[in-house]
Structure formats: structure tokens, C-alpha cells
């Protein structure tokens, strides 16, 4: 889902980043750190654990003076939670253009919500996005990876029954002036990583884990895509029909936004990486195709 800034070769030493109550918390996890000209990242390097909620609720709540200094009441995303307890998270980045840091909203016995807020050099709020949701009684959760100037928001959720989706819910690019720019089609530069959710109906998510969907270039009146992932179970004996999936382009509120693209995943052993190349969104209207994410389903 986005164009990428060139990375500078520099080396920074970062310490004191243990996941504990003595340090502020963040859900920026699961990624090796790359430093670009715009972004430095301070991760916990571990996902949510059984004690995550308990650790978060023990964090010191910020005072009214601190709320004012952080511009809490000016942030639209936080207004509905203005009466909730709020804790300050980690400073993700600070440079001459401003700073980025996390803010946690604590719903006692319900959930922890985490936001990434960017400020300009004068301390005025620029942007705010959700990068973490952890429910105390529910398996649904959201986390994020910040790598270079790219933010990938990962989401897992289920409705009652067997309907679940898992994948990259949104991709943001961090601009030099610290705006958080969401993915938008159509791609103007390549490669362009695209948000996607893996539909787990028919046991598709049981066998395969898609890790990325990237648009590599325009070819004629179509676009070419590369899907990368790995198998979660042995798939060598699966029939072609069981390995056939559709990339369904969807717009806002999951409204179809183009013709589905058929892909056939490989029959390989467990935990084996794979790469699939395909093309689609054509029929003379590729440039006009507008969608925000793919649903991968059988």
C-alpha cells in the first residue's frame, strides 16, 4: 500500500527498551528495526502476552496538565475516550520537524487502546492513528510494525461462528513533516504494498499465511502483483481447487471495487515460504480502479 523514502545508512544505539511496567509500553512489535531519514523506532520486540493488560493498567495515569501539554482534548480520535484513564507511551521519534509518541487509553476491565500521535516542532498535533487494541475478554486484537518510514497496522478479528480475518488492515507512510499518510490506490510509483485481510472460511487460513501483497508494476492495461507467505500446515496433498483463492479488491465499507483475481497457492510442506506472481484489475480500466484493500478468500 505506498511509496517508500530512501533509507540513509546510519547506526543508532538504543537501550533500555524492555517490556515492563518500569518502561512505557507500545505495541510496535514483531520487526527488526530499520532507520530511515525520517524515522527512528523503539520497539518492545514482543507481542501481546497474557500479562499485557495487567501491566498496562498499572501504568501511571497522566495529569490534567500533561493532558493539556499532549493536546489530548484536541485529538479527534480521543474525544470519545476523553473521560477514560490515559497513560503516556513511548517516544517513537524526535527530530527538528517534531516528534511521534504513543498514547494509551485504558478501559478498566475491558480494553487497552493505543494511538500513535505526531506533533510538529511547536508541539501542535499533526496526525493520530490507532496502532493497538487489546481486549481483556476477547481474542480480537490490533498491533503495528513501524519499519523505516512505513507503518503496517495488523488486525485479527472474528465474528460469532467461524468467520475470521487476519492480515494488514492499513499501511501508512510517514512523511518528512510527520504526516501519517494512509495507502490509497491507484499506485503512482512501484513497488506499492497493499493492505489485505485473509478470510479464514473453508479452512484457508489453516493452511496458508499470506505475509504481503505488493503491486510491482503496470503491464499493459493491468497491474502485476506478488504475494509472499508461508504454509502453516502440510499442503502437499491438497487438490488444486483447495489451493485456489481470489484476491477481491474492496473499497470503503467492504464494497467490491473491481474484478477478483484468481491465484493458486503451491502444494508444499509445512512452514515453507512461497511467492506467487499474478496480474489483474485490467479490462481497460486499471487506472480508474479504486480500492483500499484486498480480501483473500476461497
Helices and strands as residue ranges (DSSP letters): H 52-57, H 64-70, G 72-74, H 76-79, E 85-95, E 98-107, E 111-120, E 125-135, E 141-147, E 150-158, E 164-174, E 180-182, E 192-193, E 196-199, G 201-203, H 204-207, E 208-219, E 222-231, G 240-243, E 244-250, G 252-254, E 261-264, E 273-280, G 286-288, E 293-297
